[in-house]
């Protein structure tokens, strides 16, 4: 296997792109309140913001394999326990706090004689256990974005099993490329069999399969990247392939389930190739402001849905439309809340949980880990 590239350069770029992706999801959820501000085609474009979640799944799969694949494959039960400890510390505390805030909001609505749609108390145990999107319910509830955290939790649980499944270090590039094609076919087949053409359809029943398959594609991306020759032509080829695939399929009206994950995979490999150099794209994504957006992106992602509900109640009239001042106010508030949650809750909770016993040491520093 080729030696891995210096860790900091490419992980900074990946962290930066994750920050941008989190804000794409934010604008996806608030887009209908922007109709007085931007043209309809912009609203339509923001309506594809849910695809940022697919990028999240692949990024997660890549980073976890890069950080933990070799350690889990060479370790025993103690390594598995430490991995699960770090994953729990990473995702559960903030999820629990946002869920508690949602419960408080629902109780406040009930106390004032108003209904709390999408907040069924009978489903709370599923959310507390992070299994709410494992096919047990028919609709998203409570904090809608947490559905992807539920499915990622499932991916974390099976990840050590996947690592132990085969001698991955012996697989060559053609075998890994073939496996990626099989995973892409399985993802498209899953949605086609269900009669769906969009990756955002029927999240309650298809979201788990969508996450697992794309997470494993991220694993494959890491293994492929570690075997690719180092050179800018690889990145250029992957980028050109992603652009050509998007253009051809969009022009032909092909359903997104057949090409978007493949294009994202190629784009990820292109970014990883570019990260070995000093190009403009990598410098921008690795800039401190964007990296910081990536570091606090989990808080941005989990907090924005409830925060926008509260913001509309406090500052938006019955039209539910934002002007530029209101939009700027919400963006500033969300950034401030995200930073507060990251520094005041996420990191302290991670340090406390990981300090209960000595955790598995990651191979590199990254908020994505």
C-alpha contacts under 8 A as a table, 3 or more apart, distances in Angstrom:
res1	aa1	res2	aa2	distance
1	X	169	X	6.72
1	X	226	X	6.60
1	X	227	X	6.01
2	X	226	X	5.62
2	X	227	X	5.58
2	X	228	X	7.86
3	X	226	X	7.03
4	X	7	X	7.63
4	X	226	X	6.07
5	X	10	X	7.93
5	X	276	X	7.15
6	X	9	X	6.34
6	X	10	X	7.53
7	X	10	X	6.13
7	X	11	X	6.23
7	X	364	X	6.06
7	X	365	X	7.78
8	X	11	X	5.36
8	X	12	X	5.99
8	X	364	X	7.27
8	X	365	X	7.09
8	X	366	X	7.96
9	X	12	X	5.49
9	X	13	X	6.70
9	X	275	X	6.25
9	X	276	X	7.17
9	X	286	X	7.47
10	X	13	X	5.18
10	X	14	X	6.28
10	X	272	X	6.24
10	X	275	X	4.99
10	X	276	X	7.02
11	X	14	X	4.93
11	X	15	X	5.93
11	X	365	X	7.94
11	X	366	X	6.25
12	X	15	X	5.06
12	X	16	X	6.12
12	X	285	X	7.20
12	X	286	X	4.92
12	X	291	X	6.16
12	X	366	X	7.40
13	X	16	X	5.08
13	X	17	X	6.29
13	X	271	X	7.91
13	X	275	X	6.91
13	X	282	X	5.93
13	X	283	X	7.83
13	X	285	X	4.80
13	X	286	X	4.59
13	X	291	X	7.41
14	X	17	X	5.19
14	X	18	X	6.20
14	X	59	X	7.44
14	X	285	X	7.52
15	X	18	X	5.09
15	X	19	X	6.47
15	X	285	X	7.87
15	X	286	X	7.75
15	X	290	X	7.78
15	X	291	X	5.52
15	X	294	X	4.81
15	X	295	X	6.73
15	X	366	X	7.27
15	X	367	X	6.80
15	X	368	X	6.40
16	X	19	X	5.19
16	X	20	X	6.68
16	X	285	X	4.83
16	X	286	X	5.93
16	X	287	X	7.58
16	X	290	X	4.70
16	X	291	X	4.30
16	X	292	X	7.39
16	X	293	X	6.71
16	X	294	X	5.02
17	X	20	X	5.13
17	X	21	X	6.16
17	X	285	X	6.16
17	X	290	X	7.55
17	X	294	X	6.96
18	X	21	X	4.93
18	X	22	X	6.18
18	X	56	X	6.96
18	X	293	X	7.96
18	X	294	X	5.19
18	X	297	X	6.97
19	X	22	X	5.25
19	X	23	X	6.66
19	X	290	X	6.41
19	X	291	X	7.04
19	X	292	X	7.66
19	X	293	X	4.62
19	X	294	X	3.59
19	X	295	X	7.20
19	X	296	X	7.53
19	X	297	X	5.25
20	X	23	X	5.29
20	X	24	X	6.37
20	X	290	X	7.51
20	X	293	X	7.36
20	X	294	X	7.29
21	X	24	X	4.96
21	X	25	X	6.52
21	X	52	X	5.26
21	X	53	X	7.66
21	X	55	X	7.75
21	X	56	X	7.67
22	X	25	X	5.25
22	X	26	X	6.47
22	X	52	X	7.24
22	X	294	X	7.96
22	X	297	X	5.81
22	X	298	X	7.72
22	X	300	X	6.74
22	X	301	X	5.65
23	X	26	X	4.76
23	X	27	X	6.22
23	X	300	X	7.64
23	X	301	X	7.68
24	X	27	X	5.22
24	X	28	X	6.09
24	X	46	X	7.34
24	X	49	X	5.29
24	X	50	X	7.77
24	X	52	X	6.65
25	X	28	X	4.89
25	X	29	X	6.38
25	X	49	X	5.26
25	X	50	X	5.93
25	X	52	X	6.50
25	X	53	X	7.59
25	X	301	X	7.34
26	X	29	X	5.35
26	X	30	X	6.41
26	X	301	X	7.13
26	X	304	X	6.52
26	X	305	X	7.68
27	X	30	X	5.05
27	X	31	X	5.44
27	X	46	X	6.41
27	X	49	X	7.23
28	X	31	X	5.35
28	X	46	X	5.16
28	X	47	X	5.53
28	X	48	X	7.11
28	X	49	X	4.93
28	X	50	X	6.67
29	X	32	X	7.66
29	X	305	X	7.37
30	X	33	X	5.64
30	X	34	X	7.08
30	X	308	X	7.75
31	X	34	X	5.23
31	X	35	X	7.18
31	X	43	X	6.03
31	X	46	X	6.48
31	X	47	X	7.27
32	X	35	X	5.85
32	X	43	X	7.30
32	X	321	X	7.74
33	X	36	X	7.59
33	X	320	X	5.78
33	X	321	X	4.40
33	X	322	X	5.70
34	X	37	X	5.24
34	X	38	X	6.35
34	X	43	X	7.58
34	X	321	X	6.04
34	X	322	X	5.89
34	X	323	X	7.72
35	X	38	X	5.80
35	X	39	X	7.01
35	X	40	X	7.04
35	X	43	X	7.01
35	X	321	X	7.05
36	X	321	X	6.61
36	X	322	X	7.40
36	X	323	X	7.46
37	X	322	X	7.59
37	X	323	X	6.66
37	X	324	X	7.36
38	X	42	X	6.32
38	X	43	X	7.14
39	X	42	X	5.48
39	X	43	X	6.74
40	X	43	X	5.03
40	X	44	X	6.21
41	X	44	X	4.90
41	X	45	X	6.13
42	X	45	X	4.93
42	X	46	X	6.15
43	X	46	X	5.06
43	X	47	X	6.12
44	X	47	X	4.91
44	X	48	X	7.14
45	X	48	X	5.62
45	X	49	X	7.44
46	X	49	X	5.21
47	X	50	X	7.27
48	X	51	X	5.95
49	X	52	X	5.72
50	X	53	X	5.74
50	X	54	X	7.67
50	X	200	X	6.54
51	X	54	X	5.23
51	X	55	X	6.83
51	X	199	X	7.43
51	X	200	X	7.57
52	X	55	X	5.06
52	X	56	X	6.32
53	X	56	X	4.83
53	X	57	X	6.35
53	X	148	X	7.63
54	X	57	X	5.19
54	X	58	X	6.50
54	X	210	X	7.98
54	X	211	X	7.38
54	X	214	X	6.82
54	X	261	X	7.35
55	X	58	X	5.20
55	X	59	X	6.06
55	X	264	X	6.66
56	X	59	X	5.10
56	X	60	X	6.02
57	X	60	X	5.16
57	X	61	X	6.25
57	X	152	X	7.51
57	X	211	X	6.00
57	X	214	X	5.70
57	X	215	X	4.94
57	X	218	X	7.19
58	X	61	X	5.08
58	X	62	X	6.16
58	X	214	X	5.39
58	X	215	X	4.94
58	X	216	X	7.42
58	X	217	X	6.15
58	X	218	X	4.06
58	X	219	X	7.60
58	X	265	X	7.56
59	X	62	X	5.10
59	X	63	X	6.09
59	X	215	X	7.67
59	X	218	X	5.98
59	X	268	X	7.99
60	X	63	X	5.29
60	X	64	X	6.02
60	X	215	X	6.51
60	X	218	X	6.82
60	X	368	X	6.86
60	X	369	X	7.68
61	X	64	X	5.43
61	X	65	X	6.20
61	X	214	X	7.65
61	X	215	X	4.42
61	X	216	X	6.02
61	X	217	X	7.04
61	X	218	X	4.14
61	X	219	X	4.79
62	X	65	X	5.39
62	X	66	X	6.14
62	X	215	X	7.66
62	X	218	X	4.32
62	X	219	X	4.84
62	X	220	X	7.45
62	X	221	X	6.18
62	X	222	X	5.06
63	X	66	X	5.02
63	X	67	X	6.02
63	X	218	X	7.92
63	X	219	X	8.00
63	X	222	X	7.66
63	X	368	X	6.69
63	X	369	X	6.20
64	X	67	X	5.14
64	X	68	X	5.63
64	X	69	X	6.97
64	X	219	X	7.68
64	X	369	X	6.24
65	X	68	X	5.30
65	X	69	X	4.42
65	X	70	X	7.77
65	X	219	X	5.63
65	X	222	X	6.65
66	X	69	X	6.05
66	X	70	X	7.89
66	X	222	X	6.38
66	X	363	X	7.89
67	X	70	X	7.78
67	X	362	X	5.54
67	X	363	X	5.07
67	X	364	X	6.57
67	X	369	X	7.22
68	X	71	X	5.23
68	X	72	X	5.93
68	X	83	X	7.96
68	X	362	X	6.67
68	X	363	X	7.25
69	X	72	X	5.43
69	X	73	X	6.17
69	X	163	X	6.33
70	X	73	X	5.19
70	X	74	X	6.28
71	X	74	X	5.34
71	X	75	X	5.88
71	X	79	X	7.36
72	X	75	X	5.09
72	X	76	X	7.30
72	X	79	X	6.04
72	X	80	X	6.67
72	X	160	X	6.44
72	X	163	X	6.89
72	X	164	X	7.75
73	X	160	X	7.85
73	X	163	X	5.95
73	X	164	X	5.85
75	X	78	X	7.30
75	X	79	X	5.49
75	X	80	X	7.78
76	X	79	X	5.50
76	X	80	X	6.75
77	X	80	X	5.07
77	X	81	X	6.22
78	X	81	X	5.09
78	X	82	X	6.20
79	X	82	X	5.17
79	X	83	X	6.16
79	X	360	X	6.29
80	X	83	X	5.07
80	X	84	X	6.26
80	X	160	X	6.72
81	X	84	X	5.23
81	X	85	X	6.13
82	X	85	X	4.94
82	X	86	X	6.28
82	X	358	X	7.57
82	X	359	X	4.76
82	X	360	X	4.97
83	X	86	X	5.28
83	X	87	X	6.30
83	X	359	X	7.27
83	X	360	X	6.07
84	X	87	X	5.06
84	X	88	X	6.06
84	X	156	X	7.43
84	X	157	X	7.42
85	X	88	X	5.24
85	X	89	X	6.14
85	X	353	X	7.35
85	X	354	X	6.58
85	X	359	X	7.06
86	X	89	X	5.04
86	X	90	X	6.09
86	X	350	X	7.56
86	X	353	X	7.81
86	X	354	X	6.16
86	X	359	X	6.87
86	X	360	X	7.64
87	X	90	X	4.99
87	X	91	X	6.39
87	X	156	X	7.18
88	X	91	X	5.57
88	X	92	X	5.50
88	X	93	X	7.98
89	X	92	X	6.12
89	X	93	X	6.70
89	X	349	X	6.69
89	X	350	X	4.79
89	X	353	X	5.76
89	X	354	X	6.71
90	X	93	X	7.45
90	X	346	X	7.37
90	X	350	X	6.12
91	X	94	X	6.41
91	X	95	X	6.41
91	X	149	X	7.38
92	X	95	X	5.03
92	X	96	X	5.96
93	X	96	X	5.14
93	X	97	X	6.33
93	X	345	X	7.74
93	X	346	X	6.94
93	X	349	X	6.61
94	X	97	X	5.09
94	X	98	X	6.18
94	X	299	X	7.35
94	X	302	X	7.94
94	X	341	X	7.76
94	X	345	X	7.00
94	X	346	X	6.19
95	X	98	X	5.32
95	X	99	X	6.01
95	X	146	X	7.42
95	X	302	X	7.12
96	X	99	X	5.06
96	X	100	X	6.07
96	X	128	X	6.81
97	X	100	X	5.02
97	X	101	X	6.24
98	X	101	X	4.97
98	X	102	X	6.25
98	X	143	X	7.69
98	X	302	X	7.17
98	X	303	X	6.59
99	X	102	X	4.99
99	X	103	X	6.30
99	X	127	X	7.90
99	X	128	X	7.98
99	X	142	X	7.19
99	X	143	X	6.72
100	X	103	X	5.02
100	X	104	X	6.22
101	X	104	X	5.00
101	X	105	X	6.19
102	X	105	X	5.00
102	X	106	X	6.18
102	X	142	X	6.52
102	X	143	X	7.02
102	X	306	X	6.95
103	X	106	X	5.03
103	X	107	X	6.15
103	X	119	X	7.82
104	X	107	X	5.12
104	X	108	X	6.16
105	X	108	X	5.06
105	X	109	X	6.26
106	X	109	X	5.12
106	X	110	X	6.20
106	X	115	X	7.99
106	X	116	X	5.51
106	X	119	X	6.86
107	X	110	X	5.01
107	X	111	X	6.05
108	X	111	X	5.04
108	X	112	X	6.33
109	X	112	X	5.24
109	X	113	X	6.34
109	X	114	X	4.98
109	X	115	X	6.23
109	X	116	X	6.28
110	X	113	X	5.10
110	X	114	X	5.35
110	X	115	X	6.13
110	X	116	X	7.05
111	X	114	X	7.46
116	X	119	X	5.83
117	X	120	X	7.69
118	X	140	X	7.31
118	X	141	X	4.79
118	X	142	X	5.73
119	X	141	X	5.65
119	X	142	X	4.69
120	X	123	X	5.73
120	X	124	X	7.20
120	X	141	X	7.09
120	X	142	X	7.35
121	X	124	X	5.31
122	X	125	X	7.36
123	X	126	X	5.53
123	X	127	X	6.75
123	X	132	X	7.65
124	X	127	X	5.10
124	X	128	X	6.15
125	X	128	X	5.05
125	X	129	X	6.20
126	X	129	X	5.24
126	X	130	X	6.03
126	X	131	X	5.26
126	X	132	X	4.72
127	X	130	X	4.79
127	X	131	X	6.18
127	X	132	X	5.14
128	X	131	X	7.91
129	X	132	X	7.67
130	X	133	X	7.82
130	X	149	X	7.36
130	X	150	X	4.78
130	X	153	X	7.04
131	X	134	X	5.51
131	X	150	X	5.44
131	X	151	X	7.51
131	X	153	X	7.99
131	X	154	X	7.94
132	X	135	X	7.43
132	X	136	X	6.56
132	X	137	X	7.03
132	X	147	X	6.90
132	X	150	X	6.36
133	X	136	X	6.69
133	X	137	X	7.05
133	X	140	X	7.82
133	X	147	X	5.49
133	X	148	X	7.75
133	X	150	X	5.85
133	X	151	X	6.37
133	X	203	X	7.90
133	X	204	X	5.59
133	X	205	X	7.44
133	X	207	X	7.11
133	X	208	X	6.71
134	X	137	X	7.94
134	X	150	X	7.48
134	X	151	X	6.92
134	X	204	X	7.39
134	X	205	X	7.32
134	X	208	X	6.04
135	X	138	X	7.42
135	X	204	X	5.88
135	X	205	X	5.05
135	X	208	X	7.71
136	X	204	X	7.97
137	X	140	X	7.66
137	X	204	X	6.45
138	X	204	X	5.69
138	X	205	X	7.27
139	X	203	X	7.75
139	X	204	X	5.62
140	X	143	X	7.97
140	X	144	X	5.59
140	X	147	X	7.11
140	X	203	X	7.72
140	X	204	X	6.43
141	X	144	X	5.65
143	X	146	X	5.74
143	X	147	X	7.97
143	X	302	X	7.57
143	X	305	X	6.73
143	X	306	X	6.78
144	X	147	X	6.09
144	X	305	X	7.22
145	X	148	X	6.28
145	X	149	X	7.64
145	X	301	X	7.04
145	X	302	X	6.19
145	X	305	X	7.25
146	X	149	X	4.98
146	X	150	X	6.34
146	X	302	X	6.50
147	X	150	X	5.15
147	X	151	X	6.52
147	X	204	X	7.98
147	X	207	X	7.84
148	X	151	X	5.08
148	X	152	X	6.02
148	X	207	X	7.45
148	X	211	X	7.45
149	X	152	X	4.94
149	X	153	X	6.05
150	X	153	X	5.14
150	X	154	X	6.68
151	X	154	X	5.06
151	X	155	X	6.43
151	X	207	X	7.10
151	X	208	X	5.16
151	X	211	X	6.09
151	X	212	X	7.40
152	X	155	X	4.83
152	X	156	X	6.16
152	X	211	X	6.67
152	X	212	X	7.55
153	X	156	X	5.05
153	X	157	X	6.32
154	X	157	X	5.11
154	X	158	X	6.54
154	X	208	X	7.93
154	X	212	X	7.75
155	X	158	X	5.40
155	X	159	X	5.89
155	X	211	X	7.46
155	X	212	X	5.69
155	X	215	X	7.03
156	X	159	X	5.08
156	X	160	X	7.69
157	X	160	X	7.16
158	X	161	X	5.20
158	X	162	X	6.31
159	X	162	X	5.08
159	X	163	X	6.29
160	X	163	X	4.99
160	X	164	X	6.21
161	X	164	X	5.07
161	X	165	X	6.00
162	X	165	X	4.97
162	X	166	X	7.58
163	X	166	X	6.83
163	X	168	X	7.56
164	X	167	X	7.51
167	X	170	X	5.76
167	X	171	X	7.22
168	X	171	X	5.35
171	X	175	X	6.20
171	X	176	X	6.70
172	X	175	X	5.58
172	X	176	X	6.43
172	X	227	X	7.67
173	X	176	X	5.16
173	X	177	X	6.02
173	X	224	X	6.17
173	X	227	X	6.55
173	X	228	X	7.80
174	X	177	X	5.05
174	X	178	X	6.09
175	X	178	X	5.07
175	X	179	X	6.17
176	X	179	X	4.96
176	X	180	X	6.19
176	X	220	X	6.46
176	X	223	X	7.44
176	X	224	X	6.51
177	X	180	X	5.08
177	X	181	X	6.34
177	X	220	X	7.95
177	X	224	X	7.38
178	X	181	X	5.07
178	X	182	X	6.28
179	X	182	X	5.01
179	X	183	X	6.25
179	X	220	X	7.77
180	X	183	X	5.08
180	X	184	X	6.18
180	X	217	X	6.08
180	X	220	X	6.45
181	X	184	X	5.06
181	X	185	X	6.09
182	X	185	X	5.01
182	X	186	X	6.07
183	X	186	X	4.98
183	X	187	X	6.18
183	X	213	X	6.14
183	X	214	X	7.85
183	X	216	X	7.78
183	X	217	X	6.78
184	X	187	X	5.16
184	X	188	X	6.29
184	X	213	X	7.71
184	X	217	X	7.87
184	X	258	X	7.94
184	X	261	X	6.93
184	X	262	X	6.74
185	X	188	X	5.20
185	X	189	X	5.87
185	X	258	X	7.88
186	X	189	X	4.93
186	X	190	X	5.97
186	X	213	X	7.73
187	X	190	X	5.19
187	X	191	X	6.66
187	X	209	X	7.50
187	X	210	X	6.49
187	X	213	X	6.39
187	X	214	X	7.98
187	X	257	X	7.44
188	X	191	X	5.45
188	X	192	X	6.05
188	X	257	X	5.11
188	X	258	X	5.54
189	X	192	X	4.94
189	X	193	X	5.81
190	X	193	X	5.33
190	X	194	X	6.44
190	X	206	X	7.82
190	X	209	X	7.75
191	X	194	X	5.06
191	X	195	X	6.23
191	X	196	X	5.10
191	X	197	X	6.61
191	X	198	X	7.79
191	X	199	X	7.52
191	X	206	X	7.39
191	X	257	X	7.09
192	X	195	X	4.91
192	X	196	X	5.55
192	X	197	X	6.64
193	X	196	X	7.57
196	X	199	X	7.82
196	X	201	X	6.40
197	X	201	X	7.55
197	X	255	X	5.46
197	X	256	X	6.56
197	X	257	X	5.97
198	X	201	X	5.44
198	X	255	X	6.92
198	X	256	X	5.92
198	X	257	X	5.95
199	X	210	X	7.73
199	X	256	X	7.07
199	X	257	X	5.96
200	X	203	X	6.31
201	X	206	X	7.58
202	X	205	X	5.75
202	X	206	X	5.84
202	X	207	X	7.30
203	X	206	X	5.11
203	X	207	X	4.42
203	X	208	X	7.86
204	X	207	X	5.91
204	X	208	X	7.87
205	X	208	X	7.01
206	X	209	X	5.55
206	X	210	X	6.12
207	X	210	X	4.94
207	X	211	X	6.07
208	X	211	X	5.23
208	X	212	X	6.22
209	X	212	X	5.22
209	X	213	X	6.03
210	X	213	X	5.55
210	X	214	X	6.15
211	X	214	X	5.27
211	X	215	X	5.82
212	X	215	X	5.06
212	X	216	X	6.15
213	X	216	X	5.17
213	X	217	X	6.22
214	X	217	X	4.76
214	X	218	X	6.27
214	X	261	X	7.60
215	X	218	X	5.03
215	X	219	X	6.47
216	X	219	X	4.81
216	X	220	X	6.26
217	X	220	X	4.95
217	X	221	X	6.09
217	X	265	X	7.46
218	X	221	X	4.85
218	X	222	X	6.40
218	X	265	X	7.64
219	X	222	X	5.32
219	X	223	X	6.50
220	X	223	X	5.04
220	X	224	X	5.94
221	X	224	X	5.09
221	X	225	X	5.93
221	X	265	X	7.09
221	X	268	X	7.75
221	X	269	X	6.75
222	X	225	X	5.10
222	X	226	X	6.18
223	X	226	X	5.23
223	X	227	X	6.60
224	X	227	X	5.26
224	X	228	X	6.25
225	X	228	X	5.18
225	X	269	X	6.75
225	X	272	X	7.48
225	X	273	X	7.95
228	X	234	X	7.79
229	X	234	X	7.63
230	X	234	X	7.51
230	X	273	X	7.43
230	X	276	X	7.97
231	X	234	X	5.85
231	X	235	X	7.39
231	X	273	X	7.22
232	X	235	X	5.27
232	X	236	X	6.18
232	X	273	X	6.49
232	X	274	X	6.56
232	X	277	X	7.77
233	X	236	X	4.93
233	X	237	X	5.92
234	X	237	X	5.12
234	X	238	X	6.21
234	X	270	X	7.17
234	X	273	X	6.53
235	X	238	X	5.20
235	X	239	X	6.08
235	X	269	X	6.77
235	X	270	X	4.08
235	X	271	X	6.80
235	X	272	X	7.38
235	X	273	X	4.58
235	X	274	X	5.72
236	X	239	X	5.14
236	X	240	X	6.02
236	X	270	X	6.59
237	X	240	X	5.11
237	X	241	X	6.00
237	X	270	X	7.58
238	X	241	X	4.99
238	X	242	X	6.14
238	X	266	X	5.17
238	X	267	X	6.44
238	X	269	X	6.45
238	X	270	X	5.01
239	X	242	X	5.14
239	X	243	X	6.21
239	X	266	X	6.51
239	X	267	X	5.65
239	X	270	X	5.22
240	X	243	X	5.12
240	X	244	X	5.99
241	X	244	X	5.14
241	X	245	X	5.99
241	X	263	X	7.70
241	X	266	X	6.91
242	X	245	X	5.19
242	X	246	X	6.17
242	X	262	X	7.66
242	X	263	X	4.61
242	X	264	X	7.26
242	X	266	X	5.44
242	X	267	X	5.89
243	X	246	X	5.19
243	X	247	X	6.11
243	X	263	X	7.51
244	X	247	X	5.13
244	X	248	X	5.99
245	X	248	X	5.27
245	X	249	X	6.03
245	X	259	X	7.09
245	X	263	X	6.53
246	X	249	X	5.39
246	X	250	X	5.86
246	X	259	X	7.19
246	X	260	X	7.40
246	X	263	X	6.66
247	X	250	X	5.31
247	X	251	X	5.91
248	X	251	X	5.18
248	X	252	X	6.15
249	X	252	X	5.05
249	X	253	X	5.95
249	X	254	X	5.05
249	X	255	X	7.89
249	X	259	X	6.97
250	X	253	X	5.03
250	X	254	X	6.17
251	X	254	X	7.82
254	X	258	X	7.07
254	X	259	X	7.77
255	X	258	X	5.95
255	X	259	X	7.53
256	X	259	X	5.49
256	X	260	X	5.32
257	X	260	X	6.18
257	X	261	X	7.19
258	X	261	X	7.52
258	X	262	X	7.83
259	X	262	X	5.28
259	X	263	X	6.10
260	X	263	X	5.05
260	X	264	X	6.11
261	X	264	X	5.03
261	X	265	X	6.12
262	X	265	X	5.07
262	X	266	X	6.29
263	X	266	X	5.15
263	X	267	X	6.06
264	X	267	X	4.94
264	X	268	X	6.03
265	X	268	X	5.12
265	X	269	X	6.33
266	X	269	X	5.12
266	X	270	X	6.11
267	X	270	X	4.93
267	X	271	X	6.15
268	X	271	X	5.11
268	X	272	X	6.20
269	X	272	X	5.03
269	X	273	X	6.16
270	X	273	X	5.07
270	X	274	X	6.13
271	X	274	X	5.02
271	X	275	X	6.04
271	X	282	X	7.64
272	X	275	X	5.09
272	X	276	X	7.11
273	X	276	X	5.79
273	X	277	X	7.80
274	X	277	X	5.57
274	X	278	X	7.60
274	X	279	X	6.83
274	X	281	X	7.96
274	X	282	X	6.62
275	X	278	X	7.05
275	X	279	X	7.75
275	X	282	X	5.69
277	X	282	X	7.76
278	X	282	X	6.46
278	X	283	X	6.44
279	X	282	X	5.45
279	X	283	X	6.17
280	X	283	X	5.10
280	X	284	X	6.10
281	X	284	X	5.22
281	X	285	X	6.22
282	X	285	X	5.11
282	X	286	X	5.82
283	X	286	X	5.07
283	X	287	X	5.97
284	X	287	X	5.20
284	X	290	X	7.61
285	X	290	X	6.01
285	X	291	X	7.01
286	X	290	X	6.66
286	X	291	X	5.95
287	X	290	X	5.57
287	X	291	X	6.08
288	X	291	X	5.04
288	X	292	X	5.99
289	X	292	X	5.18
289	X	293	X	6.32
290	X	293	X	4.94
290	X	294	X	6.27
291	X	294	X	4.96
291	X	295	X	6.20
292	X	295	X	4.88
292	X	296	X	6.35
293	X	296	X	5.41
293	X	297	X	5.78
294	X	297	X	4.81
294	X	298	X	7.89
294	X	367	X	7.35
295	X	298	X	7.44
295	X	342	X	7.98
295	X	367	X	5.25
295	X	368	X	7.58
296	X	299	X	5.56
296	X	300	X	6.38
296	X	338	X	5.91
296	X	339	X	6.06
296	X	342	X	5.70
297	X	300	X	4.77
297	X	301	X	5.89
297	X	338	X	7.42
298	X	301	X	5.07
298	X	302	X	6.16
299	X	302	X	5.27
299	X	303	X	5.73
299	X	337	X	7.97
299	X	338	X	4.91
299	X	339	X	7.67
299	X	341	X	6.29
299	X	342	X	6.30
300	X	303	X	5.42
300	X	304	X	5.78
300	X	334	X	6.73
300	X	335	X	7.13
300	X	337	X	7.87
300	X	338	X	5.11
301	X	304	X	5.97
301	X	305	X	7.90
302	X	305	X	6.99
303	X	306	X	6.03
303	X	307	X	6.05
303	X	334	X	7.75
303	X	337	X	7.93
303	X	338	X	7.28
304	X	307	X	4.97
304	X	308	X	5.91
304	X	334	X	6.52
305	X	308	X	5.43
305	X	309	X	6.64
306	X	309	X	5.13
306	X	310	X	6.42
307	X	310	X	5.15
307	X	311	X	6.00
307	X	334	X	7.42
308	X	311	X	4.83
308	X	312	X	6.04
308	X	330	X	7.51
309	X	312	X	5.33
309	X	313	X	6.44
310	X	313	X	5.17
310	X	314	X	6.29
311	X	314	X	5.18
311	X	315	X	5.80
311	X	316	X	7.17
311	X	330	X	7.15
312	X	315	X	5.40
312	X	316	X	4.63
312	X	317	X	7.49
312	X	320	X	6.91
313	X	316	X	6.27
313	X	317	X	7.95
315	X	326	X	7.57
316	X	319	X	7.64
316	X	320	X	5.75
316	X	321	X	6.99
316	X	322	X	6.88
316	X	326	X	7.79
317	X	320	X	5.69
317	X	321	X	7.43
322	X	325	X	7.77
322	X	326	X	5.48
322	X	327	X	5.83
323	X	326	X	5.29
323	X	327	X	6.13
324	X	327	X	5.04
324	X	328	X	6.04
325	X	328	X	5.14
325	X	329	X	6.05
326	X	329	X	4.94
326	X	330	X	6.19
327	X	330	X	5.20
327	X	331	X	6.20
328	X	331	X	5.09
328	X	332	X	6.07
329	X	332	X	5.19
329	X	333	X	6.04
330	X	333	X	4.99
330	X	334	X	5.98
331	X	334	X	5.16
331	X	335	X	6.15
332	X	335	X	5.15
332	X	336	X	6.18
333	X	336	X	5.12
333	X	337	X	6.06
334	X	337	X	5.11
334	X	338	X	5.93
335	X	338	X	5.09
335	X	339	X	6.17
336	X	339	X	5.19
336	X	340	X	6.14
337	X	340	X	5.04
337	X	341	X	6.06
338	X	341	X	5.19
338	X	342	X	6.03
339	X	342	X	5.09
339	X	343	X	6.14
340	X	343	X	5.42
340	X	344	X	5.43
340	X	345	X	7.56
341	X	344	X	5.14
341	X	345	X	5.05
341	X	346	X	6.18
342	X	345	X	5.74
342	X	346	X	4.78
342	X	347	X	6.13
343	X	346	X	6.30
343	X	347	X	5.73
343	X	348	X	7.26
344	X	347	X	6.90
344	X	348	X	6.58
345	X	348	X	5.50
345	X	349	X	5.83
346	X	349	X	5.33
346	X	350	X	6.12
347	X	350	X	5.07
347	X	351	X	6.15
348	X	351	X	5.11
348	X	352	X	6.16
349	X	352	X	5.12
349	X	353	X	6.10
350	X	353	X	5.31
350	X	354	X	5.80
351	X	354	X	5.27
351	X	355	X	5.80
352	X	355	X	5.09
352	X	356	X	6.56
353	X	356	X	5.45
354	X	357	X	6.47
354	X	358	X	6.84
354	X	359	X	5.75
355	X	358	X	6.12
355	X	359	X	7.22
362	X	365	X	7.21
362	X	369	X	7.75
365	X	369	X	7.55
366	X	369	X	5.42
